[in-house]
Amino acid sequence: MSHGNNTVSTRLENVSKEFSEKTIFDTLNFTWQGFGIYSLIGENGAGKSTLLGMIAGLLDCDLGKIFINQQQCLLNNQEYKKLVTYVPDHSPIYDFMRGQEFLDLICSIRKLNPDCYQIYIEKFKLDNFLNTTFAEMSFGTAKKFLLVSALMTEAPILLLDEPNNGLDQATLQAFQQILIQQSKTKLILMSCHDQHFRDSVNAKSIRLDALKTG
Ligand SMILES: Nc1ncnc2c1ncn2[C@@H]1O[C@H](COP(=O)(O)OP(=O)(O)OP(=O)(O)O)[C@@H](O)[C@H]1O
């Protein structure tokens, strides 16, 4: 991998977050070290998506710090952004954008050769949707493009929010194989309510309430 490390870590240091005076996290401390797949487990509203969004750098911590390797999650830290890629549970893509345009845009931002996504287009059977706008795509098809945009990068941290939601059986099988393969060289953190899917990719469970109480 081009990140050049034979290991990778994500570290939460005294991370606190509240929404409208409701505490979601209070001085959370945890480190994920090394490659593999981890799934955050917790009831609806426990804060799984919030934590993934914070590690992705899209939501601020109220207090505390988040690091990937030695890089701190800060608005202008481009080195941090290179280390992480994130798939939210719903598509945030402009309606007018077409599938291929979106992937080419991500390639251009991440300085990747556009050839890098072809293999995933085949595995996810997206050939016929490259020219389709996100407005016209089904939920599952849009989700597949988002997954491709993350899987094609070399970022060693992959954050996936409910990644299996909306995928058909054939795609799920292809996706499971890709995740297992990528988990040899990436640290994959996901939120996933589906135990069958978690087991199928050998995800290690991390209970959010256990994290909160240290
Ligand atoms: N932008 C926001 N403004 C106010 N409250 C928010 C906001 N985003 C999330 N919350 C609240 O923060 C809490 C954690 O939400 P989050 O979506 O992270 O939970 P989750 O564990 O991912 O839930 P689910 O399993 O339902 O996906 C919830 O109480 C939610 O209502």
The ligand as a Gaussian input file, in Angstrom:
#p B3LYP/6-31G(d) Opt

LIG

0 1
 N      -27.272000      16.690000      13.871000
 C      -27.837000      16.268000      15.011000
 N      -28.505000      17.116000      15.809000
 C      -29.028000      16.717000      16.971000
 N      -28.961000      15.453000      17.429000
 C      -28.317000      14.556000      16.676000
 C      -27.721000      14.909000      15.432000
 N      -27.130000      13.807000      14.911000
 C      -27.366000      12.804000      15.781000
 N      -28.078000      13.258000      16.841000
 C      -28.458000      12.458000      18.014000
 O      -27.308000      11.827000      18.506000
 C      -27.622000      10.516000      18.958000
 C      -26.723000       9.517000      18.267000
 O      -27.142000       9.405000      16.899000
 P      -26.421000       8.414000      15.885000
 O      -27.076000       8.588000      14.563000
 O      -24.958000       8.598000      15.980000
 O      -26.803000       6.985000      16.524000
 P      -26.582000       5.532000      15.920000
 O      -25.990000       4.717000      17.018000
 O      -25.831000       5.592000      14.647000
 O      -28.085000       5.078000      15.669000
 P      -28.750000       4.040000      14.608000
 O      -28.435000       2.660000      15.112000
 O      -30.203000       4.364000      14.712000
 O      -28.179000       4.347000      13.253000
 C      -29.121000      10.320000      18.734000
 O      -29.785000      10.630000      19.924000
 C      -29.434000      11.342000      17.671000
 O      -30.773000      11.772000      17.781000

